[in-house]
Amino acid sequence: MVSASGSGSGTEPESESASGPEASGPDSESASGAKPTSGAGSASGADRAPDTVRTSVWLDRRTPSRSRRSESPAGLDRNRITEASVRLLDADGLAKFSMRRLAAELDVTAMSLYWYVDTKDDLLELALDSVYAEIAPPREADDWRDRLRDLARSYRELLVRHIWISPLAGTFLNIGPSSMLFSYAVQDIVRATGLPLERQTGALSAVFQFVYGFGTVEGHFKARCDATGLTQDEYHQRAMGTIRAQPHMREIAVYSDDIMAARGGDTVEEMRERDFVFALDLLIAGIETMSARTGTSSP
């Protein structure tokens, strides 16, 4: 996928790492600028050298451990494990996710999971890639501007729907099949802008780093409101009331009120939507301007 910087690794304590058989995904080159994490959640065991740096579940190909004597649990497979991981991450968040919780969700022992993955990081990579399949590809016949708006909106909605994506997107290589399809779709749109090759990655970063930041803040704000039992409007009103009550912040509050009144919208969600649309329009206008300067007409 398109790399978006984030923080946090979501790694598991070493006591939950174990070596085990792993069905590997397809090898492919990353369209991301993200760098591999060094040893985050590394597996322990004979099949991994002590000084080996963990790269990606999609790249690490290892033979199953011969030390396993028990049978693989009936009805358990990587897809089922990945789906359960996404459910737990959505429900409990990244900080509470563990192999033990996942095993309980699937009604198996924690060691059973190591038939399919070596570490918790492997599971997080699989879960991260799986949700990118929720992004519908843009229609090829549409103008590149409309395709860019559709894809940007879908990415934003994904970040809000699964708030645990944000830290993981900047941690892993993101070269699974669904992430790569998203990356290819973005590249196709940027190629259609008419920008020269050396400018295309900059345009790609401007748009999708913006969407990453916007969707991350939006998702966490909504989660915070849900945790307090308040609507977004109630939470915003209480926060602004607290700010207005502080004499040294009153001027800032008045200016903020003027801005919000000018941009329109009766609710926090409406105001946020207006901001997103306008900001994206600004970026598209910038791409059009830079494309025109190169003398290449965009379709």
Protein Blocks (a to p, Z undefined) as FASTA:
>chain_A
ZZdddedjhiacfklgccdddddddddddfbfbdcdehiaiaedjklcfklccfbfklmc
cdddfkbmbdcdehiafklmmmmmmmmmmmnojmlgcfklmmmmnopafklmmmmbmbfk
lmmmmmmmmmmmmpccddfkbcfklmmmmmmmmmmmmmmmmmmlmmmmmmmnolafklmm
mmmmmmmmmmmnopafklmmmmmmmmmmmmmmmmmmmmmmmmmmmmnopafklmmmmmmm
mmmmpmklmmmmmmmmmmmmmngpjbfklmmmmmmmmmmmmmmmmmmmmmmmnopacZZ
